[in-house]
Amino acid sequence: MAPRKYEQRKRAEQAAETRRRIVAATVELHRTVGPAATQVSEIAARAGVQRVTVYSHFPDEAALLVACSAHWRALHPAPEPAAWLAVADPAERRRAALRDIYGWYRQTEAMTANVLRDAELKPALGRVLAGGRGRYLETVHRILAETTGARGARRKRVDAAVTAALDFHFWRALAPLGDDDAADLAAGLIELAATGAPYGAPKRARAGGARRGRGAD
C-alpha cells in the first residue's frame, strides 16, 4: 500500500474511533442525566477529546442526536413486528406484541424516561423521536388495532385503548405486575374497547329496572 493511502486510511480509522467515543459518551450521559442536562464539556471529558473536536464531528445538536439514536437502537433494537404477524390467533397476537413491547420498555426504561421528559424541552430531540420511535409505535398501533376487526365508533374506542396500552407511562404503572400480567391486562382493555357494552349502558339498565319496579307497585 502506498504511504499516502495508508495515512489516509489511518486518519479515517482514527476519526471513526473518535466519533464512536463521542457518541458513546453522549448516549451514556443521556441515559444517566438526560439530554437536557448533558453538556458538551462533559461529553468531551468522557470521550477524551476537546470540545472543538466534538463540534468538528457534530456541528449541531441535531446531528449528534441522530447519531446517538442510531447507536442506541443498534444496542437495544425494538421488537420485530414480523414475529407477531406469524401468530394466527388475534388475541394471542395482541398479548405477544404487548409482552415484547413491555419487555423492551423495561430494558430501556432509564433512557426512555429521560428522553420522553426532555423532548418537551428540546425540539430537535422531539423530531428525532417522532421519526424513529414514533413511526415504529405507529406500526405497532396499527397491528394491535387491526387484531380486533373493530370499525366505526368501536374502532375509535380501540384506537384510544391501544394508545393507552402502548404509552410508556401506562406500562410503568403496570410494571410491578410483571410484563406477562401487564400485557394481559392491557390486552383486556383493548378487547373491552372492541367488544364491551357502550358507555353508560349499565346505568340505563338500572334506570329501566327502577321504572319497571315502580310500575309494579
SVG drawing of the C-alpha trace seen along z (x, -y; Angstrom):
<svg xmlns="http://www.w3.org/2000/svg" viewBox="-99 -24 104 43">
<polyline fill="none" stroke="black" stroke-width="0.4" points="0.0,0.0 1.3,-3.5 2.3,-5.6 -0.3,-8.3 -3.2,-5.8 -2.0,-4.2 -2.0,-7.5 -5.5,-8.4 -6.8,-5.1 -5.3,-5.5 -6.7,-9.0 -10.2,-7.7 -10.0,-4.9 -8.9,-7.4 -11.7,-9.8 -14.3,-6.9 -13.0,-5.8 -13.2,-9.4 -16.7,-9.8 -17.7,-6.4 -16.3,-7.6 -18.2,-10.9 -21.5,-9.1 -21.0,-6.5 -20.2,-9.2 -23.3,-11.2 -25.5,-8.2 -24.4,-7.3 -25.0,-10.9 -28.4,-10.9 -29.2,-7.6 -27.9,-8.8 -28.7,-12.6 -30.9,-13.1 -30.3,-15.0 -31.4,-18.4 -28.7,-18.2 -25.9,-16.9 -23.2,-19.5 -20.6,-19.4 -17.8,-19.8 -19.0,-16.6 -19.2,-14.7 -15.7,-15.8 -14.3,-14.8 -15.9,-11.3 -14.7,-10.8 -11.2,-12.0 -11.3,-14.8 -11.5,-18.6 -14.8,-20.5 -13.8,-21.6 -13.4,-18.0 -17.0,-17.3 -18.1,-20.2 -15.9,-19.2 -17.7,-15.8 -21.1,-17.1 -21.6,-20.8 -25.1,-20.9 -27.2,-19.3 -29.5,-17.5 -26.6,-15.7 -25.4,-14.4 -28.9,-13.3 -29.4,-11.4 -26.1,-9.6 -27.0,-8.8 -30.4,-7.5 -28.9,-5.2 -26.3,-3.9 -28.9,-3.3 -31.3,-1.5 -28.5,0.8 -27.7,1.7 -31.4,2.1 -33.4,3.0 -37.2,2.7 -39.2,6.0 -39.7,7.2 -43.4,7.0 -43.0,9.8 -42.9,12.3 -46.3,11.2 -47.8,11.3 -46.9,15.0 -49.3,15.6 -52.6,16.8 -54.8,16.1 -55.6,12.4 -55.9,12.4 -52.5,14.1 -51.0,11.8 -52.1,8.8 -50.6,10.4 -47.3,11.4 -46.9,7.9 -47.5,6.2 -45.3,8.6 -42.4,7.8 -43.0,4.1 -43.2,4.1 -40.0,6.1 -38.3,3.5 -39.7,0.7 -38.2,2.4 -34.8,2.9 -34.6,-0.7 -36.6,-2.3 -34.0,-4.8 -33.2,-6.2 -36.8,-6.2 -37.9,-8.1 -35.2,-10.7 -35.7,-11.3 -39.5,-11.5 -39.2,-14.0 -36.6,-16.2 -38.3,-16.0 -40.6,-18.7 -37.6,-21.0 -35.5,-20.2 -37.4,-20.4 -34.6,-18.7 -34.9,-15.7 -38.7,-15.6 -38.2,-15.5 -35.7,-12.6 -38.1,-10.7 -41.0,-11.3 -39.0,-10.0 -37.8,-6.8 -39.7,-5.7 -42.8,-7.5 -43.0,-5.8 -42.3,-2.4 -45.1,-2.7 -47.5,-3.8 -46.8,-0.5 -47.3,1.4 -50.5,-0.6 -51.9,0.4 -51.1,4.1 -52.8,4.1 -55.9,2.3 -56.3,4.5 -56.4,7.6 -59.8,6.6 -61.5,6.1 -63.4,3.1 -64.9,0.5 -66.7,-2.8 -67.3,-4.1 -65.8,-1.0 -62.6,-1.5 -62.2,-4.9 -62.5,-3.3 -60.0,-0.6 -57.6,-3.3 -57.8,-5.1 -57.2,-1.8 -54.2,-0.9 -52.7,-4.3 -53.1,-3.9 -51.6,-0.3 -48.6,-1.5 -47.9,-4.5 -44.6,-4.2 -46.1,-5.7 -49.1,-3.4 -46.6,-0.5 -44.7,-2.0 -48.0,-2.0 -48.4,1.7 -44.8,2.7 -44.9,4.0 -47.3,6.8 -44.6,8.2 -44.7,7.9 -46.8,11.0 -49.6,9.9 -49.3,6.3 -49.7,7.4 -52.7,9.5 -54.3,6.5 -53.6,4.1 -54.8,6.6 -58.0,7.0 -58.5,3.2 -58.2,3.3 -60.7,6.3 -63.2,4.4 -63.0,1.4 -63.7,3.7 -66.5,5.8 -67.7,4.3 -71.1,2.6 -71.3,-1.1 -70.5,-3.6 -73.5,-4.3 -75.3,-1.0 -75.3,0.3 -76.7,-3.0 -79.5,-2.9 -80.2,0.7 -80.5,-0.2 -82.8,-3.1 -85.0,-0.9 -85.2,1.7 -86.2,-1.0 -89.0,-2.2 -90.3,1.3 -90.2,1.8 -92.2,-1.4 -94.8,-0.3 -95.4,3.0 -96.1,1.4"/>
</svg>
